[in-house]
Amino acid sequence: MTTIHPFRDIDLGPLRCHIHLDICMPEFFGALSDPDGLLSLSDLLFKDSAHTKAGRVMIGGRPFFLKYYKRRGILHTVETLFKVSRPWRNLKIALHLIQMGIDTPAPLALLEERRSGLLMRSYLLTEYVSGERIRDLLARRIEDRVWQAEILERMADFIARFHASGCCHRDLKANNILLETDGDIERPWIVDLDGAKLRQRLTEKDRMLDLGRLLVSFSDVLSLSQIYRFFIYYSKKSGIWQDAEVRRYIAGYLGTMVSGRHKRKERLRARAI
């Protein structure tokens, strides 16, 4: 993983580029001067929505992840006069997590085009992680209960450490956790930090929103007992196990969300029959 060194600012035509010193070289300047063209050549496009476009791009024979943040209307554009952009927040949080020992793709370059202070377009280039979505792995190895138990405990420890760093994700879905395999070592990575926030202290609501969204997104590949076991692992790793009132509060909320999802699935299955 790329180490954290100072960035430098350069101009690439109308784009202002905040670039990591590790990639401060002519071949990157040339590629990043046309980020739209670079994305159009992506061999693996992950997303192309009304707000963002993201894919794997090749620079100098190496893979990277490039995300384009599209303009979101006049009001949002005016707000950029007073607020930092989403890629700037993403970069700041990613560097914080890396310093705290949490695996997330290292930010390498941030590009913005502004006119009279208004943000017209922005991009974020990060290292590319070849890990597989953890949800897909769990679905494929659904019969391997021993392996699943090990992964759930490791994932609970990872999310507990993520929260201990003072960060809440606010869009923590199964697809935003990757598992990278290096020999016998399986490392979880957390991605898509656009909505993440740094807190002085995480509240119960912060934890509930992250855990609730995450566990609901796993509800079609994990049983209720596995989901509750994950929560027990997380509670012990995060330290909330010692606070019975907080533990019951969060467990009750998660139980309502997850069991409701399971009941809806059963009703749909019954209708299909």
Secondary structure as GFF3:
##gff-version 3
##sequence-region A 1 273
A	DSSP	beta_strand	7	12	.	.	.	ID=ss1
A	DSSP	beta_strand	15	20	.	.	.	ID=ss2
A	DSSP	three_ten_helix	21	23	.	.	.	ID=ss3
A	DSSP	alpha_helix	26	32	.	.	.	ID=ss4
A	DSSP	alpha_helix	35	40	.	.	.	ID=ss5
A	DSSP	beta_strand	44	48	.	.	.	ID=ss6
A	DSSP	beta_strand	52	59	.	.	.	ID=ss7
A	DSSP	beta_strand	62	69	.	.	.	ID=ss8
A	DSSP	alpha_helix	74	79	.	.	.	ID=ss9
A	DSSP	alpha_helix	86	99	.	.	.	ID=ss10
A	DSSP	beta_strand	107	115	.	.	.	ID=ss11
A	DSSP	beta_strand	118	127	.	.	.	ID=ss12
A	DSSP	beta_strand	132	133	.	.	.	ID=ss13
A	DSSP	alpha_helix	134	140	.	.	.	ID=ss14
A	DSSP	alpha_helix	145	164	.	.	.	ID=ss15
A	DSSP	beta_strand	167	168	.	.	.	ID=ss16
A	DSSP	three_ten_helix	174	176	.	.	.	ID=ss17
A	DSSP	beta_strand	177	182	.	.	.	ID=ss18
A	DSSP	beta_strand	185	190	.	.	.	ID=ss19
A	DSSP	beta_strand	197	198	.	.	.	ID=ss20
A	DSSP	alpha_helix	204	217	.	.	.	ID=ss21
A	DSSP	alpha_helix	224	238	.	.	.	ID=ss22
A	DSSP	three_ten_helix	240	242	.	.	.	ID=ss23
A	DSSP	alpha_helix	244	272	.	.	.	ID=ss24
###
